[in-house]
Amino acid sequence: MSKTNASLMARRTAAVPRGVGQIHPIFAESAKNATVTDVEGREFIDFAGGIAVLNTGHVHPKIIAAVTEQLNKLTHTCFQVLAYEPYVELCEKINAKVPGDFAKKTLLVTTGSEAVENAVKIARAATGRAGVIAFTGAYHGRTMMTLGLTGKVVPYSAGMGLMPGGIFRALYPNELHGVSIDDSIASIERIFKNDAEPKDIAAIIIEPVQGEGGFYVAPKEFMKRLRALCDHHGILLIADEVQTGAGRTGTFFAMEQMGVAADLTTFAKSIAGGFPLAGVCGKAEYMDAIAPGGLGGTYAGSPIACAAALAVMEVFEEEHLLDRCKAVGERLVTGLKAIQAKYPSVIGEVRALGAMIAVELFENGDSHKPNAAAVASVVAKARDKGLILLSCGTYGNVLRVLVPLTAPDEQLDKGLAIIEECFAEL
């Protein structure tokens, strides 16, 4: 009996807990670049990229070759038992790429959540303080500490009780929704007045472009003021670049465009082209605050993932993917704004940094009425037409585009045509 999406969904429902969500009722069989083929042989254009993991596309031949070569050497020793050069080489390259004119060191782990957890550990050890300030709309992961930092209860922490204490919430600047830079800075000052003294705060963690929160870009002026505030109070600034890193915004790290450097930077997702790898890079003096044995993990910085990440960096150089990112972003934004001009009462804003692109939908053009139903409809209609899209946002009213940077223009244009068809059918 041939496999079908429906039969596999039935098996999944019986075997996998319901808490593991699934956006599309599709089972992928194979993929190449920006095309995914399901178990029934149907092809889809991938505008999701595994949630920002496939900036270099599915099964890039150079990455597969590097991984294959590493597989034939060794697959695991645990770096803390027997080290291997790819880990060190990758850390050297990351240290050179992360913004900041200071000596850096890098820790490799496995997931974005793990990277954020370790960044907080490092900040606490380096400062002798315990508190952390995060922002509204933030997404930092699904572990207990990162759930506390994440600014969205449903579905991530619903029913699980209160998350760890010592976390305080500031307002993320968002001009579209009436939160100015002054409002955001004032909300941090209110925390200092009402909740915790600055000397109790180890770190402020921020996404330079919010991911799950809706792809809102932090203003450069805000980042400068936030950096100054942290410096004044001896607080470490953590840039969560899990989704923005590895070239998604037009620079290898988004903070390169923000005019300031963070003390600690987390990265993951596209850094290894589909293989599990994450890390923290920061000022050497802070990274060395934890004694030997306090950092690491059994699979942290797997040699296979390190080989993949080194290949990703070569692909970015050889294929000029940062330039390609800007071209992809411009092409898609131009097309999406043309669609917005036809449906202004539904599409409130098209925004992007590089190829990290969002389309926010409202009811009758009212920015106070998020239109999650329209987003859900577009995502479903697009899937039926052969295009994989994602939604995001605190109210689920934002379409997000994370297409591989290696996707050819013909696929970008076809994807845009499908999106336009979906809006025409609303």
C-alpha positions in Angstrom: 0.0 0.0 0.0 1.4 3.4 -1.0 2.0 6.0 1.6 -0.3 9.0 1.7 -0.3 12.2 3.7 -3.6 11.1 5.3 -2.4 7.7 6.3 0.8 9.1 7.8 -1.1 11.8 9.7 -3.3 9.0 11.2 -0.1 7.2 12.4 1.4 10.5 13.7 -1.8 11.2 15.7 -1.6 7.8 17.3 2.2 7.9 18.0 3.1 11.6 18.6 1.8 13.8 21.4 -0.6 16.6 20.3 1.7 19.2 21.8 4.0 18.7 18.8 2.2 21.0 16.4 2.2 20.7 12.6 1.3 23.6 10.4 0.8 21.7 7.2 -0.7 18.1 7.0 2.1 17.1 4.6 4.9 14.5 4.9 8.0 15.5 3.0 9.8 12.7 1.1 12.6 14.7 -0.5 13.7 18.2 -1.2 16.2 20.2 -3.3 17.0 23.9 -3.0 13.6 25.5 -2.6 11.4 22.6 -3.8 9.9 20.0 -1.5 8.3 16.8 -2.7 5.8 15.0 -0.5 5.1 11.3 -0.1 2.4 11.5 -2.8 4.8 13.0 -5.4 3.5 16.5 -5.3 6.0 19.4 -5.4 5.8 22.5 -3.3 7.7 25.8 -3.4 9.2 26.3 0.1 8.8 29.8 1.4 9.3 28.5 5.0 12.8 27.1 4.9 12.3 24.9 7.9 11.6 28.1 9.9 14.8 30.0 8.8 17.0 26.9 8.8 17.6 26.6 5.0 19.1 29.9 3.9 21.4 27.8 1.7 18.5 25.6 0.4 17.7 22.0 0.9 20.5 19.5 0.5 23.1 21.9 -0.9 25.7 19.8 -2.7 28.7 21.4 -1.0 27.2 20.9 2.5 26.3 17.3 1.7 29.8 16.7 0.5 31.3 18.2 3.6 29.1 16.1 5.8 29.8 12.9 3.9 33.5 13.5 4.2 33.2 14.0 8.0 30.9 10.9 8.3 33.8 8.8 7.0 36.2 10.2 9.6 34.3 10.3 12.9 30.7 11.2 13.9 31.1 11.7 17.7 33.7 11.8 20.5 32.1 14.5 22.7 34.2 17.6 22.4 34.8 17.7 26.2 36.4 14.2 26.0 38.3 14.2 22.7 38.4 17.5 20.8 38.4 17.8 17.0 39.6 20.6 14.7 36.3 21.5 13.0 34.9 22.8 16.3 37.8 25.1 16.8 37.9 26.2 13.2 34.2 27.1 13.3 34.6 29.0 16.6 37.5 31.0 15.0 35.3 31.9 12.0 32.3 32.9 14.2 34.5 35.0 16.4 35.6 36.9 13.3 32.1 37.4 12.0 30.1 38.4 15.1 30.1 42.2 15.4 32.3 43.8 18.1 35.8 45.2 18.2 37.0 43.1 21.1 38.4 39.6 21.7 35.7 36.9 21.4 35.2 33.3 22.2 32.5 30.9 21.1 30.7 28.0 22.7 28.9 25.5 20.4 25.7 23.7 21.5 22.9 22.0 19.6 19.7 24.1 19.7 18.7 27.7 19.8 17.0 27.3 23.2 20.2 25.7 24.5 22.2 28.7 23.2 19.9 31.2 25.0 20.0 29.2 28.2 23.8 29.2 28.1 23.9 33.0 27.3 21.9 33.7 30.4 24.2 31.4 32.5 27.2 33.2 31.1 25.7 36.6 31.9 24.8 35.6 35.4 28.3 34.2 36.1 30.0 37.3 34.5 28.0 39.9 36.4 27.1 38.1 39.7 23.5 39.1 39.1 20.4 37.0 38.4 17.7 39.1 36.7 17.0 39.3 33.0 14.9 41.7 31.0 13.2 40.5 27.8 10.6 42.1 25.5 7.0 41.8 24.6 6.5 39.6 21.5 9.9 37.9 22.1 10.5 34.3 21.2 13.6 32.6 22.7 12.7 29.0 22.9 10.7 26.2 24.6 12.8 25.2 27.6 11.8 26.4 31.0 14.1 29.4 31.2 13.6 30.4 27.5 9.8 30.0 28.0 10.1 32.6 30.7 11.9 34.9 28.3 9.4 34.2 25.5 6.6 36.8 25.4 3.8 34.5 24.3 1.9 32.2 26.6 -0.4 30.4 24.2 0.6 27.9 22.9 4.2 27.8 24.3 3.7 27.7 28.0 -0.1 27.3 28.4 -1.1 24.9 31.1 2.4 24.6 32.5 2.2 27.1 35.4 4.5 30.0 36.1 7.9 30.0 34.5 11.1 30.8 36.4 11.2 34.1 38.3 13.7 37.0 37.9 12.5 37.7 34.4 11.0 41.1 33.6 9.2 42.3 30.5 9.9 45.6 28.6 8.1 47.0 25.6 9.6 46.2 22.2 9.6 49.3 20.0 6.9 49.0 17.4 5.9 52.2 15.5 3.0 50.4 13.7 1.4 49.6 17.0 2.1 52.8 18.8 5.2 51.9 20.8 7.9 54.5 20.3 11.6 54.3 21.2 11.0 56.5 24.1 8.1 54.3 25.3 10.4 51.2 25.1 13.2 52.8 27.1 10.7 54.2 29.6 9.4 50.7 30.1 12.9 49.5 31.1 13.2 52.4 33.5 9.9 51.4 35.0 11.3 48.0 35.7 14.1 49.7 37.6 11.6 51.7 39.6 9.0 49.1 40.3 10.6 45.6 40.1 14.3 45.3 40.2 17.3 47.6 40.7 19.8 47.8 37.8 22.4 46.1 40.0 20.1 43.0 40.1 19.9 42.7 36.3 22.5 40.5 34.6 21.3 40.9 31.0 18.8 42.4 28.6 18.1 40.0 25.7 16.6 41.2 22.4 16.0 39.9 18.9 17.3 42.6 16.5 14.3 41.5 14.3 11.6 39.7 16.2 10.9 36.2 14.8 7.7 34.6 16.1 6.7 38.1 17.4 6.0 39.3 13.8 9.3 40.3 12.1 9.4 43.8 13.6 12.8 45.4 13.1 14.4 47.2 16.1 15.2 50.8 15.2 18.9 51.6 15.0 18.5 54.5 17.3 16.8 52.3 19.9 19.7 49.8 19.8 22.1 52.6 20.4 20.1 53.8 23.4 19.8 50.3 24.7 23.5 49.8 24.4 24.2 53.0 26.3 21.7 52.0 29.1 23.4 48.6 29.5 26.8 50.2 29.6 25.6 52.7 32.2 24.3 50.0 34.6 26.9 47.3 33.9 24.2 45.1 32.2 25.2 42.7 29.4 23.3 43.0 26.1 22.4 39.7 24.5 21.5 39.7 20.8 19.4 36.6 20.0 20.3 36.0 16.4 19.0 32.5 16.2 16.6 33.4 13.3 18.3 36.6 12.0 21.8 35.0 11.8 23.5 33.2 9.0 22.7 35.9 6.4 18.9 36.1 6.5 18.9 40.0 6.9 21.5 40.9 4.3 24.4 40.8 6.6 25.7 37.6 8.3 24.4 38.9 11.6 21.7 41.5 11.8 23.5 43.5 14.5 26.0 44.5 11.8 23.2 46.9 10.7 22.3 48.2 14.2 25.3 50.4 14.8 26.3 48.7 18.1 27.6 45.3 19.2 26.1 43.0 21.8 28.2 41.5 24.6 26.8 38.0 23.8 25.3 36.7 20.6 23.3 33.6 20.2 23.0 31.8 16.8 21.5 28.5 15.4 19.1 27.6 12.6 20.7 28.3 9.2 24.3 28.3 10.6 24.7 24.6 9.6 22.3 24.3 6.6 19.9 21.9 8.2 22.1 20.1 10.7 21.6 20.8 14.5 24.0 23.4 15.7 23.8 26.5 17.8 26.1 28.6 19.9 27.0 31.7 21.9 29.7 34.1 20.9 30.8 36.9 23.2 33.5 39.0 24.8 36.2 36.6 25.9 36.3 37.9 29.5 32.5 37.1 29.8 32.7 33.8 28.0 35.5 32.7 30.4 33.5 33.6 33.5 32.3 30.0 33.9 34.8 27.4 35.2 35.7 24.3 33.2 32.8 21.8 33.2 30.2 24.5 33.5 29.6 24.7 29.7 29.1 22.0 27.1 26.9 19.0 26.4 27.2 15.5 25.0 26.3 16.4 21.4 27.3 20.0 21.7 29.2 21.1 18.5 28.8 17.7 16.8 31.7 17.2 14.2 29.1 16.5 11.5 27.3 19.8 12.2 30.6 21.7 12.4 31.6 20.4 9.0 28.2 21.5 7.7 28.6 25.0 9.2 32.0 25.4 7.7 30.6 24.5 4.3 27.7 27.0 4.8 30.3 29.8 5.3 32.1 28.8 2.1 28.8 28.7 0.2 28.0 32.2 1.4 31.3 33.5 0.1 31.4 31.5 -3.2 27.8 32.2 -4.2 27.7 35.8 -2.8 24.6 34.9 -0.8 24.6 38.2 1.2 24.2 40.1 -2.1 21.6 37.4 -3.2 19.8 38.0 0.0 19.3 41.6 -0.7 18.1 40.9 -4.3 15.7 38.2 -3.0 14.3 40.7 -0.4 13.9 43.5 -2.9 12.2 41.2 -5.5 9.7 39.8 -2.9 9.0 43.1 -1.2 8.4 44.8 -4.5 5.9 42.1 -5.5 4.2 42.0 -2.1 3.8 45.8 -2.0 2.2 45.6 -5.4 -0.3 43.0 -4.0 -0.8 45.4 -1.0 -1.7 48.2 -3.3 -4.6 46.0 -4.7 -5.8 44.9 -1.2 -5.0 47.8 1.1 -8.0 47.1 3.4 -6.5 43.7 4.2 -2.7 44.1 4.0 -1.7 46.7 6.5 2.1 46.6 6.1 4.8 44.8 4.2 8.2 45.0 6.0 11.6 43.4 5.7 15.2 43.4 6.7 17.0 41.7 3.8 15.0 38.6 3.0 13.3 38.3 6.4 9.9 39.4 5.2 6.5 39.9 6.8 3.0 40.8 5.6 0.7 42.0 8.4 -3.1 41.7 7.9 -5.8 43.7 9.5 -9.6 43.9 9.2 -10.8 46.8 7.1 -7.4 48.5 7.4 -7.7 48.9 11.2 -4.4 48.3 12.8 -6.2 47.6 16.1 -8.0 44.6 14.5 -5.5 41.9 13.6 -6.9 39.5 11.0 -5.6 36.1 11.9 -8.5 34.4 10.0 -7.3 35.9 6.7 -3.7 34.8 7.4 -4.9 31.2 8.1 -6.9 31.3 4.9 -4.0 32.5 2.8 -1.6 29.9 4.3 -4.2 27.1 3.6 -5.0 28.3 0.1 -1.3 28.7 -0.8 -0.6 25.2 0.3 -3.4 23.9 -2.0 -1.7 25.8 -4.8 1.7 24.4 -4.1 3.3 27.1 -1.9 4.4 26.5 1.7 4.0 29.6 3.9 4.2 30.3 7.7 2.3 32.6 10.0 3.5 34.4 13.1 2.8 37.4 15.4 1.3 37.7 18.8 -2.2 37.6 17.3 -1.3 35.2 14.4 -2.0 37.9 11.8 1.4 38.0 10.1 2.5 36.0 7.1 6.3 35.4 7.1 8.5 34.5 4.2 11.8 32.7 4.9 12.5 31.3 1.4 16.0 29.9 0.8 18.3 32.6 -0.5 19.4 30.2 -3.3 15.8 30.0 -4.7 15.8 31.0 -8.4 13.9 34.1 -9.5 11.3 32.0 -11.4 10.3 30.3 -8.1 10.1 33.6 -6.3 7.8 35.0 -9.0 5.7 31.9 -9.0 5.3 32.1 -5.2 4.3 35.8 -5.5 1.7 34.9 -8.1 0.2 32.2 -5.8 0.1 34.7 -2.9 -1.8 37.2 -5.1 -4.3 34.5 -6.2 -4.9 33.7 -2.5 -5.7 37.3 -1.7 -7.9 37.6 -4.7 -9.9 34.7 -3.3 -10.4 36.1 0.2 
